Amino acid sequence: MSKKNDRKRRNWGSLPEKLPHPIIDTHAHIDMISGWVDDINKNNVAKNRERIHNPTLAEITNASAAVGVERFIQCACEISGIETLSDTLNDIEKNQIAGSNILKSNIPKAISAAAIHPNEAALHDNFCDPSPDGLIPIQRDIHKNLSLDEAIVSVENIIKADKRVIVVGETGLDYFRTAESGRQSQIKSFREHIRLAKDYNLTLQIHDRLAHFDVMDILQRDKAPERVIFHSFSGDSQMAEACTKKGWFLSFSGPITYKTNDDIRKALFATNKDYILLETDCPFLTPEPVRGGPNAPAYTAYTAKYISTLLDMDLEEFCKLTFNNTLNSLGI
Ligand SMILES: [Zn+2]
């Protein structure tokens, strides 16, 4: 079957080679993988194509550990995921392998981020106009029944209740998926999350989509928390330089491997190496060469290898570097 047809099937790709040193996927939505695969399968069935495998959590963590991606930060960024987060983390703990000695001493089996995603923030505030990309946001009961203030209280509550939540994120601004009417809600929510990160001395993990100027401006005005990560960095080289001068970490994901994304590669070259992190944002943003199918933490290894080649760095050195950078970004 041709590559083109493979993409159409949107199937799982093959596993990457094992990395010579463990790394950490700094941004994963593990609880969304199953639903994402279900959606793919609905489409496959409708088009008379084969269903693809919907992996168990054990299969996901085993595959990930087998290639050296020994931990991931689970990111809960909507109310439903926050309400069930402790259960999700218990499941991850049960299924996660002990890890290599390098990891065992530093990083618990389950670590997590929690926040109200900027696009969710607008919905909790009843702004549901069609977005610039033409989609009509779906406001569910969970949005109608909970104001933005109440939703943010639920983030604070999970921070207080579960010590495995060590990151506030993903929060920030998204001017692509939310119409202009919802921007004030996003800004308000972002500022509240900045406050939470500072109040609880947690790392802030930022989602910034087509909102670079305002994100930088708000961080400056409100005074950023001690540790900041830009998840799935999409700014240009000037922004990358400005961020790392401030000591903010930039996390690179699948899109850096895509042919058309020269700007992200240029941004990488402008990034101080001590601030480079890796992530999947799974089940989304699947890297080459498995692009087209769903994403999972194991595939961080593809992105690691790709970036180490781009930077002309030895793969083991690069993995060590990003591993240590991740610890620094988390304050552990
Ligand atoms: Zn994400």
py3Dmol code that shows the C-alpha trace and the ligand (Angstrom):
import py3Dmol

protein = """\
ATOM      1  CA  MET A   1       0.000   0.000   0.000  1.00  0.00           C
ATOM      2  CA  SER A   2       1.335   3.400  -0.899  1.00  0.00           C
ATOM      3  CA  LYS A   3       2.296   5.941   1.703  1.00  0.00           C
ATOM      4  CA  LYS A   4      -0.565   8.126   0.587  1.00  0.00           C
ATOM      5  CA  ASN A   5      -3.103   5.387   1.257  1.00  0.00           C
ATOM      6  CA  ASP A   6      -1.472   4.632   4.601  1.00  0.00           C
ATOM      7  CA  ARG A   7      -2.087   8.224   5.591  1.00  0.00           C
ATOM      8  CA  LYS A   8      -5.699   7.947   4.573  1.00  0.00           C
ATOM      9  CA  ARG A   9      -6.112   4.975   6.854  1.00  0.00           C
ATOM     10  CA  ARG A  10      -4.732   7.110   9.687  1.00  0.00           C
ATOM     11  CA  ASN A  11      -3.295   4.026  11.304  1.00  0.00           C
ATOM     12  CA  TRP A  12      -0.679   3.693  14.040  1.00  0.00           C
ATOM     13  CA  GLY A  13       2.851   3.895  12.720  1.00  0.00           C
ATOM     14  CA  SER A  14       5.774   1.724  13.674  1.00  0.00           C
ATOM     15  CA  LEU A  15       7.726   2.289  16.882  1.00  0.00           C
ATOM     16  CA  PRO A  16      10.957   4.285  16.778  1.00  0.00           C
ATOM     17  CA  GLU A  17      14.286   2.797  17.782  1.00  0.00           C
ATOM     18  CA  LYS A  18      15.119   2.820  21.485  1.00  0.00           C
ATOM     19  CA  LEU A  19      16.844   6.003  22.595  1.00  0.00           C
ATOM     20  CA  PRO A  20      20.277   5.733  24.231  1.00  0.00           C
ATOM     21  CA  HIS A  21      19.141   7.783  27.253  1.00  0.00           C
ATOM     22  CA  PRO A  22      15.653   8.242  28.759  1.00  0.00           C
ATOM     23  CA  ILE A  23      13.626  11.324  27.946  1.00  0.00           C
ATOM     24  CA  ILE A  24      10.316  12.765  29.096  1.00  0.00           C
ATOM     25  CA  ASP A  25       7.334  13.776  26.981  1.00  0.00           C
ATOM     26  CA  THR A  26       6.428  17.111  28.584  1.00  0.00           C
ATOM     27  CA  HIS A  27       2.882  17.333  27.223  1.00  0.00           C
ATOM     28  CA  ALA A  28       0.498  14.420  26.623  1.00  0.00           C
ATOM     29  CA  HIS A  29      -3.284  14.008  26.765  1.00  0.00           C
ATOM     30  CA  ILE A  30      -3.297  10.315  27.590  1.00  0.00           C
ATOM     31  CA  ASP A  31      -6.994  10.364  28.494  1.00  0.00           C
ATOM     32  CA  MET A  32      -7.886  11.586  24.990  1.00  0.00           C
ATOM     33  CA  ILE A  33      -6.161   8.843  22.982  1.00  0.00           C
ATOM     34  CA  SER A  34      -8.983   6.317  23.234  1.00  0.00           C
ATOM     35  CA  GLY A  35     -11.702   8.778  22.152  1.00  0.00           C
ATOM     36  CA  TRP A  36      -9.518  10.007  19.302  1.00  0.00           C
ATOM     37  CA  VAL A  37      -9.039   6.445  18.042  1.00  0.00           C
ATOM     38  CA  ASP A  38     -12.796   5.829  18.372  1.00  0.00           C
ATOM     39  CA  ASP A  39     -13.409   8.848  16.136  1.00  0.00           C
ATOM     40  CA  ILE A  40     -10.912   7.566  13.576  1.00  0.00           C
ATOM     41  CA  ASN A  41     -12.649   4.203  13.645  1.00  0.00           C
ATOM     42  CA  LYS A  42     -16.106   5.716  13.142  1.00  0.00           C
ATOM     43  CA  ASN A  43     -14.724   7.278  10.007  1.00  0.00           C
ATOM     44  CA  ASN A  44     -12.985   4.060   8.968  1.00  0.00           C
ATOM     45  CA  VAL A  45     -16.188   2.047   9.364  1.00  0.00           C
ATOM     46  CA  ALA A  46     -18.175   4.636   7.398  1.00  0.00           C
ATOM     47  CA  LYS A  47     -15.665   4.361   4.570  1.00  0.00           C
ATOM     48  CA  ASN A  48     -15.441   0.571   4.692  1.00  0.00           C
ATOM     49  CA  ARG A  49     -11.896   0.619   5.977  1.00  0.00           C
ATOM     50  CA  GLU A  50     -10.390  -1.556   8.670  1.00  0.00           C
ATOM     51  CA  ARG A  51     -10.663  -0.434  12.288  1.00  0.00           C
ATOM     52  CA  ILE A  52      -7.379   0.470  13.926  1.00  0.00           C
ATOM     53  CA  HIS A  53      -6.263  -0.795  17.318  1.00  0.00           C
ATOM     54  CA  ASN A  54      -7.361   1.173  20.377  1.00  0.00           C
ATOM     55  CA  PRO A  55      -4.486   0.590  22.803  1.00  0.00           C
ATOM     56  CA  THR A  56      -4.846   0.019  26.532  1.00  0.00           C
ATOM     57  CA  LEU A  57      -3.010   2.277  28.943  1.00  0.00           C
ATOM     58  CA  ALA A  58      -0.561  -0.562  29.637  1.00  0.00           C
ATOM     59  CA  GLU A  59       0.176  -0.862  25.933  1.00  0.00           C
ATOM     60  CA  ILE A  60       0.769   2.884  25.695  1.00  0.00           C
ATOM     61  CA  THR A  61       3.104   3.053  28.693  1.00  0.00           C
ATOM     62  CA  ASN A  62       4.970  -0.134  27.719  1.00  0.00           C
ATOM     63  CA  ALA A  63       5.568   1.058  24.174  1.00  0.00           C
ATOM     64  CA  SER A  64       6.730   4.389  25.477  1.00  0.00           C
ATOM     65  CA  ALA A  65       9.111   2.895  28.070  1.00  0.00           C
ATOM     66  CA  ALA A  66      10.438   0.395  25.522  1.00  0.00           C
ATOM     67  CA  VAL A  67      11.799   3.212  23.357  1.00  0.00           C
ATOM     68  CA  GLY A  68      13.140   5.268  26.261  1.00  0.00           C
ATOM     69  CA  VAL A  69      10.317   7.752  26.746  1.00  0.00           C
ATOM     70  CA  GLU A  70      10.001   6.758  30.361  1.00  0.00           C
ATOM     71  CA  ARG A  71       7.684   9.446  31.636  1.00  0.00           C
ATOM     72  CA  PHE A  72       5.141  11.904  30.315  1.00  0.00           C
ATOM     73  CA  ILE A  73       3.297  14.848  31.787  1.00  0.00           C
ATOM     74  CA  GLN A  74      -0.400  14.138  31.620  1.00  0.00           C
ATOM     75  CA  CYS A  75      -2.238  17.343  30.742  1.00  0.00           C
ATOM     76  CA  ALA A  76      -5.857  17.831  31.861  1.00  0.00           C
ATOM     77  CA  CYS A  77      -7.185  21.005  30.286  1.00  0.00           C
ATOM     78  CA  GLU A  78     -10.958  20.731  30.437  1.00  0.00           C
ATOM     79  CA  ILE A  79     -13.371  20.181  33.306  1.00  0.00           C
ATOM     80  CA  SER A  80     -14.143  16.544  32.526  1.00  0.00           C
ATOM     81  CA  GLY A  81     -10.435  15.659  32.562  1.00  0.00           C
ATOM     82  CA  ILE A  82      -9.821  17.659  35.733  1.00  0.00           C
ATOM     83  CA  GLU A  83     -12.677  15.975  37.595  1.00  0.00           C
ATOM     84  CA  THR A  84     -11.296  12.530  36.774  1.00  0.00           C
ATOM     85  CA  LEU A  85      -7.614  13.508  36.914  1.00  0.00           C
ATOM     86  CA  SER A  86      -6.719  11.723  40.152  1.00  0.00           C
ATOM     87  CA  ASP A  87      -8.210   8.477  38.808  1.00  0.00           C
ATOM     88  CA  THR A  88      -6.322   8.926  35.534  1.00  0.00           C
ATOM     89  CA  LEU A  89      -3.082   9.467  37.455  1.00  0.00           C
ATOM     90  CA  ASN A  90      -3.757   6.399  39.616  1.00  0.00           C
ATOM     91  CA  ASP A  91      -4.172   4.357  36.434  1.00  0.00           C
ATOM     92  CA  ILE A  92      -0.967   5.774  34.969  1.00  0.00           C
ATOM     93  CA  GLU A  93       0.881   4.937  38.199  1.00  0.00           C
ATOM     94  CA  LYS A  94      -0.386   1.360  38.111  1.00  0.00           C
ATOM     95  CA  ASN A  95       0.642   0.888  34.492  1.00  0.00           C
ATOM     96  CA  GLN A  96       3.873   2.827  34.408  1.00  0.00           C
ATOM     97  CA  ILE A  97       7.064   0.811  34.671  1.00  0.00           C
ATOM     98  CA  ALA A  98       9.534   1.610  37.440  1.00  0.00           C
ATOM     99  CA  GLY A  99      11.850   3.199  34.905  1.00  0.00           C
ATOM    100  CA  SER A 100      15.593   3.218  34.679  1.00  0.00           C
ATOM    101  CA  ASN A 101      17.727   4.206  37.639  1.00  0.00           C
ATOM    102  CA  ILE A 102      18.273   7.628  36.141  1.00  0.00           C
ATOM    103  CA  LEU A 103      14.588   8.276  36.344  1.00  0.00           C
ATOM    104  CA  LYS A 104      13.550   6.497  39.481  1.00  0.00           C
ATOM    105  CA  SER A 105      15.298   8.872  41.812  1.00  0.00           C
ATOM    106  CA  ASN A 106      13.857  12.000  40.278  1.00  0.00           C
ATOM    107  CA  ILE A 107      10.481  11.592  38.767  1.00  0.00           C
ATOM    108  CA  PRO A 108       7.315  10.024  40.142  1.00  0.00           C
ATOM    109  CA  LYS A 109       5.477   7.570  37.913  1.00  0.00           C
ATOM    110  CA  ALA A 110       2.613   9.976  37.351  1.00  0.00           C
ATOM    111  CA  ILE A 111       2.963  13.720  36.972  1.00  0.00           C
ATOM    112  CA  SER A 112       0.422  16.124  35.671  1.00  0.00           C
ATOM    113  CA  ALA A 113      -0.594  19.547  34.450  1.00  0.00           C
ATOM    114  CA  ALA A 114      -4.054  21.024  34.990  1.00  0.00           C
ATOM    115  CA  ALA A 115      -5.772  24.129  33.626  1.00  0.00           C
ATOM    116  CA  ILE A 116      -8.758  25.392  31.695  1.00  0.00           C
ATOM    117  CA  HIS A 117      -7.639  25.476  28.048  1.00  0.00           C
ATOM    118  CA  PRO A 118      -8.031  28.944  26.475  1.00  0.00           C
ATOM    119  CA  ASN A 119     -10.696  27.681  24.054  1.00  0.00           C
ATOM    120  CA  GLU A 120     -12.571  26.131  26.993  1.00  0.00           C
ATOM    121  CA  ALA A 121     -12.300  29.407  28.932  1.00  0.00           C
ATOM    122  CA  ALA A 122     -14.315  31.239  26.256  1.00  0.00           C
ATOM    123  CA  LEU A 123     -17.001  28.517  26.310  1.00  0.00           C
ATOM    124  CA  HIS A 124     -17.369  28.676  30.103  1.00  0.00           C
ATOM    125  CA  ASP A 125     -17.884  32.411  29.635  1.00  0.00           C
ATOM    126  CA  ASN A 126     -20.624  31.756  27.006  1.00  0.00           C
ATOM    127  CA  PHE A 127     -18.670  32.987  23.966  1.00  0.00           C
ATOM    128  CA  CYS A 128     -19.265  30.503  21.159  1.00  0.00           C
ATOM    129  CA  ASP A 129     -19.032  32.515  17.925  1.00  0.00           C
ATOM    130  CA  PRO A 130     -17.550  30.712  14.894  1.00  0.00           C
ATOM    131  CA  SER A 131     -13.746  30.773  15.101  1.00  0.00           C
ATOM    132  CA  PRO A 132     -11.425  32.324  12.483  1.00  0.00           C
ATOM    133  CA  ASP A 133     -10.760  28.831  11.107  1.00  0.00           C
ATOM    134  CA  GLY A 134     -14.494  28.454  10.387  1.00  0.00           C
ATOM    135  CA  LEU A 135     -15.395  25.949  13.130  1.00  0.00           C
ATOM    136  CA  ILE A 136     -18.405  26.476  15.327  1.00  0.00           C
ATOM    137  CA  PRO A 137     -17.410  25.760  18.935  1.00  0.00           C
ATOM    138  CA  ILE A 138     -19.675  23.334  20.765  1.00  0.00           C
ATOM    139  CA  GLN A 139     -20.816  24.614  24.123  1.00  0.00           C
ATOM    140  CA  ARG A 140     -21.755  21.581  26.223  1.00  0.00           C
ATOM    141  CA  ASP A 141     -23.728  21.432  29.484  1.00  0.00           C
ATOM    142  CA  ILE A 142     -20.459  21.291  31.398  1.00  0.00           C
ATOM    143  CA  HIS A 143     -19.644  24.774  30.031  1.00  0.00           C
ATOM    144  CA  LYS A 144     -23.134  26.148  30.629  1.00  0.00           C
ATOM    145  CA  ASN A 145     -23.329  24.801  34.161  1.00  0.00           C
ATOM    146  CA  LEU A 146     -19.968  26.128  35.304  1.00  0.00           C
ATOM    147  CA  SER A 147     -18.861  29.750  35.014  1.00  0.00           C
ATOM    148  CA  LEU A 148     -15.259  30.526  34.101  1.00  0.00           C
ATOM    149  CA  ASP A 149     -14.589  31.565  37.713  1.00  0.00           C
ATOM    150  CA  GLU A 150     -15.985  28.270  38.974  1.00  0.00           C
ATOM    151  CA  ALA A 151     -13.962  26.328  36.428  1.00  0.00           C
ATOM    152  CA  ILE A 152     -10.775  28.034  37.610  1.00  0.00           C
ATOM    153  CA  VAL A 153     -11.676  27.203  41.222  1.00  0.00           C
ATOM    154  CA  SER A 154     -11.805  23.549  40.166  1.00  0.00           C
ATOM    155  CA  VAL A 155      -8.219  23.883  38.870  1.00  0.00           C
ATOM    156  CA  GLU A 156      -7.127  25.351  42.185  1.00  0.00           C
ATOM    157  CA  ASN A 157      -8.923  22.558  44.028  1.00  0.00           C
ATOM    158  CA  ILE A 158      -7.128  19.795  42.135  1.00  0.00           C
ATOM    159  CA  ILE A 159      -3.787  21.565  42.708  1.00  0.00           C
ATOM    160  CA  LYS A 160      -4.528  21.531  46.437  1.00  0.00           C
ATOM    161  CA  ALA A 161      -5.851  17.974  46.463  1.00  0.00           C
ATOM    162  CA  ASP A 162      -3.312  16.121  44.331  1.00  0.00           C
ATOM    163  CA  LYS A 163       0.414  16.664  44.748  1.00  0.00           C
ATOM    164  CA  ARG A 164       1.069  14.993  41.406  1.00  0.00           C
ATOM    165  CA  VAL A 165      -0.185  18.174  39.725  1.00  0.00           C
ATOM    166  CA  ILE A 166       3.088  20.085  39.386  1.00  0.00           C
ATOM    167  CA  VAL A 167       2.274  22.164  36.316  1.00  0.00           C
ATOM    168  CA  VAL A 168      -0.444  24.755  35.625  1.00  0.00           C
ATOM    169  CA  GLY A 169      -1.322  24.302  31.961  1.00  0.00           C
ATOM    170  CA  GLU A 170      -2.161  24.372  29.266  1.00  0.00           C
ATOM    171  CA  THR A 171      -3.295  27.971  29.571  1.00  0.00           C
ATOM    172  CA  GLY A 172      -2.713  31.014  27.395  1.00  0.00           C
ATOM    173  CA  LEU A 173      -4.351  32.472  24.312  1.00  0.00           C
ATOM    174  CA  ASP A 174      -5.710  30.923  21.134  1.00  0.00           C
ATOM    175  CA  TYR A 175      -6.733  33.412  18.461  1.00  0.00           C
ATOM    176  CA  PHE A 176      -7.170  30.640  15.896  1.00  0.00           C
ATOM    177  CA  ARG A 177      -9.889  28.509  17.461  1.00  0.00           C
ATOM    178  CA  THR A 178     -11.700  31.248  19.381  1.00  0.00           C
ATOM    179  CA  ALA A 179     -13.397  34.294  17.856  1.00  0.00           C
ATOM    180  CA  GLU A 180     -12.459  37.785  18.896  1.00  0.00           C
ATOM    181  CA  SER A 181     -15.505  37.952  21.192  1.00  0.00           C
ATOM    182  CA  GLY A 182     -13.922  35.307  23.422  1.00  0.00           C
ATOM    183  CA  ARG A 183     -10.518  36.946  23.802  1.00  0.00           C
ATOM    184  CA  GLN A 184     -11.256  38.798  27.015  1.00  0.00           C
ATOM    185  CA  SER A 185     -12.307  35.508  28.648  1.00  0.00           C
ATOM    186  CA  GLN A 186      -9.054  33.908  27.540  1.00  0.00           C
ATOM    187  CA  ILE A 187      -7.011  36.816  28.855  1.00  0.00           C
ATOM    188  CA  LYS A 188      -8.805  36.745  32.195  1.00  0.00           C
ATOM    189  CA  SER A 189      -8.313  32.985  32.442  1.00  0.00           C
ATOM    190  CA  PHE A 190      -4.630  33.199  31.470  1.00  0.00           C
ATOM    191  CA  ARG A 191      -3.975  35.803  34.154  1.00  0.00           C
ATOM    192  CA  GLU A 192      -5.726  33.707  36.779  1.00  0.00           C
ATOM    193  CA  HIS A 193      -3.589  30.704  35.842  1.00  0.00           C
ATOM    194  CA  ILE A 194      -0.422  32.827  36.062  1.00  0.00           C
ATOM    195  CA  ARG A 195      -1.527  33.744  39.572  1.00  0.00           C
ATOM    196  CA  LEU A 196      -2.118  30.083  40.460  1.00  0.00           C
ATOM    197  CA  ALA A 197       1.343  29.065  39.234  1.00  0.00           C
ATOM    198  CA  LYS A 198       2.898  31.770  41.374  1.00  0.00           C
ATOM    199  CA  ASP A 199       0.739  31.133  44.446  1.00  0.00           C
ATOM    200  CA  TYR A 200       1.570  27.414  44.458  1.00  0.00           C
ATOM    201  CA  ASN A 201       5.099  27.714  43.018  1.00  0.00           C
ATOM    202  CA  LEU A 202       4.264  25.507  40.038  1.00  0.00           C
ATOM    203  CA  THR A 203       5.496  25.559  36.450  1.00  0.00           C
ATOM    204  CA  LEU A 204       3.299  27.453  33.981  1.00  0.00           C
ATOM    205  CA  GLN A 205       2.700  25.662  30.662  1.00  0.00           C
ATOM    206  CA  ILE A 206       1.527  27.957  27.900  1.00  0.00           C
ATOM    207  CA  HIS A 207      -0.660  27.359  24.858  1.00  0.00           C
ATOM    208  CA  ASP A 208      -0.050  30.172  22.356  1.00  0.00           C
ATOM    209  CA  ARG A 209      -1.725  29.995  18.991  1.00  0.00           C
ATOM    210  CA  LEU A 210      -1.457  33.090  16.801  1.00  0.00           C
ATOM    211  CA  ALA A 211      -1.300  35.235  19.932  1.00  0.00           C
ATOM    212  CA  HIS A 212       2.446  35.672  20.449  1.00  0.00           C
ATOM    213  CA  PHE A 213       2.444  39.392  21.151  1.00  0.00           C
ATOM    214  CA  ASP A 214      -0.359  39.324  23.716  1.00  0.00           C
ATOM    215  CA  VAL A 215       1.040  36.245  25.477  1.00  0.00           C
ATOM    216  CA  MET A 216       4.460  37.880  25.892  1.00  0.00           C
ATOM    217  CA  ASP A 217       2.842  41.168  26.925  1.00  0.00           C
ATOM    218  CA  ILE A 218       0.678  39.598  29.633  1.00  0.00           C
ATOM    219  CA  LEU A 219       3.564  37.526  30.992  1.00  0.00           C
ATOM    220  CA  GLN A 220       5.623  40.670  31.229  1.00  0.00           C
ATOM    221  CA  ARG A 221       2.949  42.801  32.854  1.00  0.00           C
ATOM    222  CA  ASP A 222       1.811  40.210  35.372  1.00  0.00           C
ATOM    223  CA  LYS A 223       5.353  39.053  36.069  1.00  0.00           C
ATOM    224  CA  ALA A 224       5.830  35.478  34.964  1.00  0.00           C
ATOM    225  CA  PRO A 225       6.177  32.654  37.482  1.00  0.00           C
ATOM    226  CA  GLU A 226       9.666  31.288  38.105  1.00  0.00           C
ATOM    227  CA  ARG A 227       9.306  28.434  35.611  1.00  0.00           C
ATOM    228  CA  VAL A 228       7.565  28.825  32.254  1.00  0.00           C
ATOM    229  CA  ILE A 229       7.179  26.365  29.370  1.00  0.00           C
ATOM    230  CA  PHE A 230       5.828  27.269  25.947  1.00  0.00           C
ATOM    231  CA  HIS A 231       4.149  24.045  24.882  1.00  0.00           C
ATOM    232  CA  SER A 232       4.425  23.110  21.185  1.00  0.00           C
ATOM    233  CA  PHE A 233       6.326  26.306  20.465  1.00  0.00           C
ATOM    234  CA  SER A 234       5.142  28.067  17.313  1.00  0.00           C
ATOM    235  CA  GLY A 235       6.800  31.480  17.555  1.00  0.00           C
ATOM    236  CA  ASP A 236       9.577  32.789  15.314  1.00  0.00           C
ATOM    237  CA  SER A 237      13.304  32.943  15.983  1.00  0.00           C
ATOM    238  CA  GLN A 238      13.141  36.384  17.575  1.00  0.00           C
ATOM    239  CA  MET A 239      10.537  35.203  20.027  1.00  0.00           C
ATOM    240  CA  ALA A 240      12.540  32.046  20.758  1.00  0.00           C
ATOM    241  CA  GLU A 241      15.559  34.154  21.567  1.00  0.00           C
ATOM    242  CA  ALA A 242      13.542  36.533  23.723  1.00  0.00           C
ATOM    243  CA  CYS A 243      11.962  33.643  25.647  1.00  0.00           C
ATOM    244  CA  THR A 244      15.161  31.803  26.402  1.00  0.00           C
ATOM    245  CA  LYS A 245      16.851  35.034  27.493  1.00  0.00           C
ATOM    246  CA  LYS A 246      14.186  35.201  30.139  1.00  0.00           C
ATOM    247  CA  GLY A 247      14.851  31.602  31.105  1.00  0.00           C
ATOM    248  CA  TRP A 248      11.602  30.264  29.635  1.00  0.00           C
ATOM    249  CA  PHE A 249      11.581  26.775  28.183  1.00  0.00           C
ATOM    250  CA  LEU A 250      10.417  25.979  24.649  1.00  0.00           C
ATOM    251  CA  SER A 251       8.894  22.601  23.990  1.00  0.00           C
ATOM    252  CA  PHE A 252       9.061  21.223  20.445  1.00  0.00           C
ATOM    253  CA  SER A 253       6.552  18.734  19.076  1.00  0.00           C
ATOM    254  CA  GLY A 254       5.701  16.878  15.846  1.00  0.00           C
ATOM    255  CA  PRO A 255       5.211  19.950  13.628  1.00  0.00           C
ATOM    256  CA  ILE A 256       8.961  20.703  13.703  1.00  0.00           C
ATOM    257  CA  THR A 257       9.380  17.537  11.611  1.00  0.00           C
ATOM    258  CA  TYR A 258       6.923  18.713   8.921  1.00  0.00           C
ATOM    259  CA  LYS A 259       8.398  19.804   5.626  1.00  0.00           C
ATOM    260  CA  THR A 260       6.698  23.192   5.484  1.00  0.00           C
ATOM    261  CA  ASN A 261       7.639  24.337   8.992  1.00  0.00           C
ATOM    262  CA  ASP A 262      10.919  26.124   8.337  1.00  0.00           C
ATOM    263  CA  ASP A 263       9.930  28.831  10.794  1.00  0.00           C
ATOM    264  CA  ILE A 264       9.829  26.393  13.701  1.00  0.00           C
ATOM    265  CA  ARG A 265      13.221  24.994  12.685  1.00  0.00           C
ATOM    266  CA  LYS A 266      14.638  28.526  12.542  1.00  0.00           C
ATOM    267  CA  ALA A 267      13.184  29.140  16.004  1.00  0.00           C
ATOM    268  CA  LEU A 268      14.913  26.006  17.271  1.00  0.00           C
ATOM    269  CA  PHE A 269      18.267  27.281  16.036  1.00  0.00           C
ATOM    270  CA  ALA A 270      17.668  30.539  17.899  1.00  0.00           C
ATOM    271  CA  THR A 271      16.864  28.692  21.135  1.00  0.00           C
ATOM    272  CA  ASN A 272      19.492  28.389  23.831  1.00  0.00           C
ATOM    273  CA  LYS A 273      19.978  24.594  24.029  1.00  0.00           C
ATOM    274  CA  ASP A 274      19.489  24.583  27.797  1.00  0.00           C
ATOM    275  CA  TYR A 275      15.862  25.511  27.265  1.00  0.00           C
ATOM    276  CA  ILE A 276      14.816  22.911  24.687  1.00  0.00           C
ATOM    277  CA  LEU A 277      12.123  20.409  25.716  1.00  0.00           C
ATOM    278  CA  LEU A 278      10.302  17.656  23.823  1.00  0.00           C
ATOM    279  CA  GLU A 279       6.660  16.667  23.730  1.00  0.00           C
ATOM    280  CA  THR A 280       3.980  14.944  21.677  1.00  0.00           C
ATOM    281  CA  ASP A 281       0.746  16.779  22.542  1.00  0.00           C
ATOM    282  CA  CYS A 282      -0.690  13.335  21.807  1.00  0.00           C
ATOM    283  CA  PRO A 283      -3.093  12.204  20.432  1.00  0.00           C
ATOM    284  CA  PHE A 284      -2.523  15.243  18.168  1.00  0.00           C
ATOM    285  CA  LEU A 285       0.480  16.572  16.189  1.00  0.00           C
ATOM    286  CA  THR A 286       1.965  13.206  15.219  1.00  0.00           C
ATOM    287  CA  PRO A 287       5.571  13.582  14.012  1.00  0.00           C
ATOM    288  CA  GLU A 288       7.093  12.314  10.801  1.00  0.00           C
ATOM    289  CA  PRO A 289       7.529   9.543   9.752  1.00  0.00           C
ATOM    290  CA  VAL A 290       4.283   8.373  11.389  1.00  0.00           C
ATOM    291  CA  ARG A 291       2.301  11.532  10.644  1.00  0.00           C
ATOM    292  CA  GLY A 292      -1.297  10.917   9.635  1.00  0.00           C
ATOM    293  CA  GLY A 293      -2.027   8.412  12.402  1.00  0.00           C
ATOM    294  CA  PRO A 294      -2.738   9.009  16.086  1.00  0.00           C
ATOM    295  CA  ASN A 295       0.066  10.124  18.391  1.00  0.00           C
ATOM    296  CA  ALA A 296       1.383   8.631  21.656  1.00  0.00           C
ATOM    297  CA  PRO A 297       4.321   9.365  24.000  1.00  0.00           C
ATOM    298  CA  ALA A 298       6.561   6.721  22.358  1.00  0.00           C
ATOM    299  CA  TYR A 299       6.735   8.874  19.244  1.00  0.00           C
ATOM    300  CA  THR A 300       8.598  11.618  21.159  1.00  0.00           C
ATOM    301  CA  ALA A 301      11.627   9.487  20.238  1.00  0.00           C
ATOM    302  CA  TYR A 302      11.125  10.358  16.553  1.00  0.00           C
ATOM    303  CA  THR A 303      11.111  14.080  17.359  1.00  0.00           C
ATOM    304  CA  ALA A 304      14.194  13.676  19.590  1.00  0.00           C
ATOM    305  CA  LYS A 305      16.116  11.980  16.844  1.00  0.00           C
ATOM    306  CA  TYR A 306      14.996  14.507  14.251  1.00  0.00           C
ATOM    307  CA  ILE A 307      16.053  17.494  16.362  1.00  0.00           C
ATOM    308  CA  SER A 308      19.394  15.987  17.398  1.00  0.00           C
ATOM    309  CA  THR A 309      20.210  15.497  13.705  1.00  0.00           C
ATOM    310  CA  LEU A 310      19.107  19.036  12.916  1.00  0.00           C
ATOM    311  CA  LEU A 311      21.359  20.398  15.652  1.00  0.00           C
ATOM    312  CA  ASP A 312      24.138  18.026  14.651  1.00  0.00           C
ATOM    313  CA  MET A 313      24.268  16.667  18.196  1.00  0.00           C
ATOM    314  CA  ASP A 314      25.010  13.159  19.338  1.00  0.00           C
ATOM    315  CA  LEU A 315      21.629  11.555  20.129  1.00  0.00           C
ATOM    316  CA  GLU A 316      22.639  10.415  23.607  1.00  0.00           C
ATOM    317  CA  GLU A 317      23.970  13.866  24.479  1.00  0.00           C
ATOM    318  CA  PHE A 318      20.806  15.447  23.161  1.00  0.00           C
ATOM    319  CA  CYS A 319      18.553  13.115  25.178  1.00  0.00           C
ATOM    320  CA  LYS A 320      20.567  13.799  28.333  1.00  0.00           C
ATOM    321  CA  LEU A 321      20.323  17.512  27.680  1.00  0.00           C
ATOM    322  CA  THR A 322      16.545  17.575  27.240  1.00  0.00           C
ATOM    323  CA  PHE A 323      16.106  15.208  30.193  1.00  0.00           C
ATOM    324  CA  ASN A 324      17.987  17.621  32.455  1.00  0.00           C
ATOM    325  CA  ASN A 325      16.211  20.592  30.920  1.00  0.00           C
ATOM    326  CA  THR A 326      12.889  18.931  31.770  1.00  0.00           C
ATOM    327  CA  LEU A 327      13.890  18.501  35.409  1.00  0.00           C
ATOM    328  CA  ASN A 328      14.884  22.174  35.520  1.00  0.00           C
ATOM    329  CA  SER A 329      11.614  23.224  33.894  1.00  0.00           C
ATOM    330  CA  LEU A 330       9.690  21.339  36.563  1.00  0.00           C
ATOM    331  CA  GLY A 331      11.817  22.458  39.474  1.00  0.00           C
ATOM    332  CA  ILE A 332      12.689  18.871  40.457  1.00  0.00           C
TER     333      ILE A 332
END
"""
ligand_1 = """\
1
ZN
Zn -2.194 20.013 24.458
"""
view = py3Dmol.view(width=600, height=400)
view.addModel(protein, "pdb")
view.setStyle({"model": 0}, {"cartoon": {"style": "trace"}})
view.addModel(ligand_1, "xyz")
view.setStyle({"model": 1}, {"stick": {}})
view.zoomTo()
view.show()
